[in-house]
Amino acid sequence: MREFDLEGLRFASYQADIFEASVERLDCSSLVFLRRFGKSSLAYRLDQAIPTQSLDVNDAFYELSQEFPSSDYGKVKYSPDAMHWLGYIYRYMAYVYHCPTKRLFSLFPVKQTVRDYYVYHTQSEQWCVENWLERFGWTLEDLDDELRAKAILRKRYEK
């Protein structure tokens, strides 16, 4: 677990802006966009917290268009506010807990977390994480790569 510092805030704001802009800029549904984003090289680089990358939303959409063809599949688009919040909170978790975006989407499915927007968006990030962990039946070890590795090593050496 690491501190949510200025660099983490920059990444979270950047991802939030991308998610929000996807509602207007793309023809596909929000879920299709999120599935593609989770598998993208952009998400991988954000997961690695590489600070030298461009933090321009236009560059992000250009990069995503190079990886994934244009699609108009799906009809359901989430509100720009909900998408902004989702982008922010998922990047917060990825940054603080060293958890890849793809795993976050499997631990906390977007279809269920987007429903929490109206209740959760006024709460702190940590409050949201703790409530989701409890609701979905996960622990911090499931979320944090470092804690999970320590738990595995602890079990191995206790034998």
N, C-alpha and C positions, 0 to 999 in steps of 0.2 A: 504494500500500500504506500502510495506517495502523496505528498501534499498537493492540493489543487492550487497551483501557483499561477503566475501570469501566463506562462506558456500553455498550461492546461486551459485557462480561460480563453486564450486566443483560438486554440483548436476547437473548443466547445462552441464558441461564437461562430466560427467559420462553418462548422458542420451544421449548426442551427440555421445559418443563412442559406446553405445549400438545400437543406430539407424544405425550408419555407419556399424557396424559389422554384423547387421542383413542381409545386402545385400548378403554377402558371406556365412554366417553360416546357413541360413535358406533356405529351398526350396520353401516356399510360397512367394506370391507377397508382395511387400512393404505395400500395403493397408491392406492385411490380418494381417500382423505383427502389424501394427499400431492399428488396431481395437482390436486385442488381448491385446496389450500393454496397451491401454487405459482402459481396463477392469481388468487389473491384480492387484494383491496385491502389486507388486513392484511399480507400478504407484501410488497407494494409499499411500504407505509409503513415496514416494518421494514428493507427494502432502502435506503430513503432515510435511515434512522437518525433518524427524527423523535422527539426525546426527550420531547415533551409528551403522547404518547398514554398511555392507560391500560395498565398492565401486569398486568391481572387476567385470569386464564384464563377465567373465566365470561364476561367481556365479549368475549373473543376468539371463544368458541363462539357467542355470540349474534350477533356480526357475521358469522361464517361462515354461520350458519343463515339470515341475511337475504340472503346472496348465492347460496347453493346450497341447493336443496331437500333434505330428508331422503332418505336412500337406504340400502337394505340390500344393495346390489350388492357382490358379492365375498365371499369366505369367509376368505381368508388375512389373519390379523392377526399383526403382529410382536409380540415381547415388549415390555412397557412399558419395560424397561431399554434395549433396542435402539432403540426409538423416542426415548427421552430422549436417548441419545447422538447419534442422527441429527439431532435437532433442534438440539442444541448445536453439533455439528461443521459442519453446513451454515450455521448463522447465523454461526459464527466465520469461515468462508470468505467469506460475503457481506459481513460487516463489514470484515474486514481487507483484502480485495481489491476492494472496491466492485463485487462481482459479483451481479447479480440472481439471486434464488432460482430462477426459471424456467431460467436458463442453467446454474446449478449442477446442477439435476436432469437436464439434458441432457448436461452434461459428465461427471457422475458418477452414472449411473443407480442409483436406490435399490435395485432388485432385486439389483444386484451389490455395492453398498457395505454393505448390511445384513448380508451374509455375513461382512464383515470385523469385525463388532462384537466377537466374542470375542477376536480377535487385536489389534485396534487400540484398543479402548477404554481400555487401560491406558497407551497411549503419549501423547506430547504432541500437541497439535493440529497443530503445524507438521510433525511427523513423519508424521502421517496425510496431510496435504496433499501433502507431497513424494512419498510412496509412491503415492498415487493419481495424481498427475501422471505419474509414471513408468509406472505400470501401464496407465493409459488412453491414454498417448501424447500428453499435452498438455504445454504449457510454462506458465510464469508469465504470459506475454503472453496466452495463451488465457483465463486466469483473471482477471487484473487489468485493468480498464478503462483505468486510467491508463497502465500499461505498453503495452497494445495501442495506445492513441492515440499514445504517443510513438514506437512502432515504425512506425506508419503515417506520421507526420510525418517521421521520419527517412528512410524510403524515398522519400517525395515530394521532399524537398529534396536527396537525394543525386544525383538525376538531372540 
